[in-house]
Amino acid sequence: IRPTSDRLRETIFNVLAHGLARHGIDDPVPGARVLDLFAGTGALAIEALSRGAAYAVMVDEGAEARGLQRGHVESFGLGGVTRIFRRDATKLGPVQPFEPFTLVFCDPPY
């Protein structure tokens, strides 16, 4: 498991919050429904929630990854706004009964 570095996370969210504004696109994070594929530690989904996302689903088939995600969800009190799925993100299939996601992170292993 390779967590997304603090610097990279900050860069991604700065681009989302500020870099798109020059193209007339508002920050997509506040109120977003986030899907974090190959979630690993869940750092991207949790960062999105800390910046105002409404809901996040983390998908990873690794037991260690899901354990870390559960620990982070519990530590930050995010149980009501997150779901953790044990799935191969390349074979996710339909995501019903969920509402559509508005922000998707996909950071597959090398």
Order of alpha helices (4+ residues) and beta strands (2+ residues): alpha-beta-alpha-beta-alpha-beta-beta
